Amino acid sequence: MKKRVLGKTGIAVSEIAFGGVEIGIPYGIGVNSEADMLSRDEAVSLLHEALDKGINFFDTARLYGESEAIMGEAFHDRRDRLVLATKCKHFKNNDGQIPSYQVLKKIIESSLEESLGLLKTDYVDVFMLHQADLEILANDDVKEIFTKLKDTGKVRAIGASTYTSAETKRAIEKGWDVIQLPFNLMDQQQADNFNFAEEKGTGIVVRSVLMKGLLSDKGRGLHPALQQVEQHIGKYRELLTDEIPEISTLATKFALSFKQVSAVLVGIDRSEYLNRALHSVDGRLLNAAELSESKALVYPDPSFLDLPQWDRLGWLK
C-alpha cells in the first residue's frame, strides 16, 4: 500500500482510508438496521485485517454510533501503527446558532475527550469539524479552539468535513490542515479547489468516492426516481478493461489520479469490499486518456446528486 503525505501535516497516510461509519451505524444501500451490520467481533476482525493488509488511515466520528468504541477495542494495543481521524459532535443550538465562546469550548473539548476515551488513546491524528458550513467556517472562535487543542498534544492536525465547493474554499482560506470533501466520477465540482489546496499545503481526503455504493455493482435496479442516474452509471461500464474490471475500481483510481488527493475514504464492512479497495491501489492510476474520458462523463446535473436527500426520501433502500 502506497502512502501519501497529508498536506503540510507531515502525516503519511495510506491511499485508501477505512471509512468507519458503516461499522457504527446502519448506512448505505441495503443496510436498514443493525441486523444488516457486522457484529462487534466481526467489525474488530475486519479492522485488524485492514491494518494487516496495509491500510493505516482510519476515519470515524463522535456521531457514528459504536464506531469509535469498536476502533478503540481493535487498536488500543497497536496505536503506533495507524493514523486516526475523528470528528467533533455538532455544536449549534436548537435555533441553529453557534453558542458563546465558553459554551462552544466546552462542547468541543468534551467531544474530543469522549472520543479519546472510546478510542482508548491519548491523542488523535486529525480532529475535524463535522459538516462544516460557511457560518461555522467563518467563526474565529471555532478555529481558535481547535487550534489550541493542537497545542495540548491531544490533536496533531485539525480539519473540516465539507459538502460544497464554497465551503471547501473557505476552509482552505481559513487555514484548516485537512479537508474531507465529496468527489467522484459523477460529481467533480470540488476539483476546482484542488490547486488552491496544494498551494496552501492543505491535505485533501476524498469521501463519497463510491456514492454510498452506487458506483459499484450495487448501482443497478435503483428506485424509479433515479432511473437517469442508473443510466448514467451504465456509461462507466464502457470504460472498463481487464485491468479495471469494475466501476468501483475505476472510481477509486479516478480520485487517486489527482495528485492533490492524499487519500480516498472507502466505506468498508466486508472483507470482499476491503479486497476490492486494495485491488484498486495496485500502483496503476488512470492514464491521460482514461482520465480525460472519465472527466468527460461527469453527471450533467450535479445539483441533483443529493444522497442525504435521496436517503430521506427512501430512494436508497
Secondary structure, DSSP 8 states (H G I E B T S, - for coil): --EEE-TTS--EEESEEEE-GGGTS--STT--SGGGS--HHHHHHHHHHHHHTT--EEE--TTSTTHHHHHHHHHTT-GGG-EEEEE------TTS----HHHHHHHHHHHHHHHHHHHT-S-EEEEEESS--HHHHH-HHHHHHHHHHHHHTSEEEEEEE--SHHHHHHHHHTT-SEEEEE--SS--GGGGGHHHHHHHT-EEEEE-TTGGGTTTTT-SS--GGGHHHHHHHHHHGGG--SSS-SHHHHHHHHHHTSTTEEEEEEE--SHHHHHHHHHHTSS----HHHHHHHHHT--S-GGG--HHHHHHTTTT-
